[in-house]
Amino acid sequence: MMLDLGADVVVCDKKTSLGEYEEELKNKSVELYLGEKYLEGIKDADIIFRTPSLMPTNPYIKEAIDRGAYVTSEMGNF
């Protein structure tokens, strides 16, 4: 959906691989941040969809909020 609107999409995940979806995302020009430093990918994001396990108190999330990023969750928007 966001890609269809022309957004630059970044996917960040603790996993080191997204399996069968990884190649598909790359083919759609989605930037991937995987593994230990996955949250580096949100440093320049304007809108962040966080998972329930990524707490609002996380330093990366707090930094994003401080710089004006819109931080929400899937449940918060859909």
C-alpha positions as CSV (number, residue, x, y, z in Angstrom):
1,M,0.0,0.0,0.0
2,M,2.6,2.5,1.0
3,L,4.7,1.6,-2.0
4,D,1.8,2.2,-4.3
5,L,1.6,5.8,-2.8
6,G,5.2,6.4,-3.7
7,A,6.6,6.2,-0.2
8,D,10.1,5.1,0.5
9,V,9.7,2.0,2.6
10,V,12.2,0.6,5.1
11,V,11.7,-2.8,6.8
12,C,13.5,-3.4,10.1
13,D,13.6,-6.8,11.8
14,K,15.7,-8.5,14.4
15,K,15.8,-11.6,12.1
16,T,18.8,-11.9,9.9
17,S,16.6,-13.1,7.0
18,L,13.0,-12.7,5.9
19,G,13.0,-15.9,4.0
20,E,10.9,-16.0,0.9
21,Y,9.8,-12.4,1.3
22,E,13.2,-10.9,1.3
23,E,13.9,-11.1,-2.4
24,E,10.3,-9.9,-3.1
25,L,10.9,-6.8,-0.9
26,K,14.2,-6.1,-2.5
27,N,12.7,-6.3,-6.0
28,K,10.2,-3.6,-4.9
29,S,13.1,-1.3,-3.8
30,V,12.3,-1.8,-0.1
31,E,15.3,-1.0,2.0
32,L,16.0,-3.8,4.6
33,Y,17.7,-3.5,8.0
34,L,18.1,-6.9,9.5
35,G,19.9,-8.4,12.4
36,E,21.5,-6.9,15.5
37,K,21.5,-3.3,14.3
38,Y,18.0,-3.4,12.7
39,L,16.8,-0.2,14.4
40,E,19.4,1.9,12.6
41,G,16.8,1.8,9.8
42,I,14.4,4.1,11.6
43,K,16.8,7.0,12.2
44,D,15.5,9.0,9.2
45,A,11.9,7.7,9.1
46,D,9.0,10.1,9.2
47,I,6.4,7.4,10.0
48,I,7.2,4.4,12.1
49,F,4.9,1.4,12.5
50,R,6.2,-0.4,15.6
51,T,5.3,-3.9,16.8
52,P,3.9,-4.4,20.3
53,S,7.2,-5.8,21.5
54,L,9.0,-2.5,20.5
55,M,8.2,-0.4,23.5
56,P,7.7,3.4,23.3
57,T,10.5,3.7,25.9
58,N,13.1,2.2,23.5
59,P,15.9,4.8,22.9
60,Y,15.4,4.6,19.1
61,I,11.7,5.2,19.4
62,K,12.2,8.0,21.9
63,E,14.7,9.7,19.6
64,A,12.3,9.4,16.6
65,I,9.5,11.0,18.6
66,D,11.8,13.8,19.8
67,R,12.7,14.6,16.2
68,G,9.1,14.7,15.2
69,A,8.5,11.3,13.7
70,Y,5.0,9.9,13.8
71,V,5.2,6.6,15.7
72,T,2.2,4.3,15.7
73,S,1.2,0.6,15.5
74,E,-0.8,-1.4,13.0
75,M,-3.6,-1.5,15.5
76,G,-3.5,2.2,15.9
77,N,-4.2,2.9,12.2
78,F,-6.0,0.0,10.7
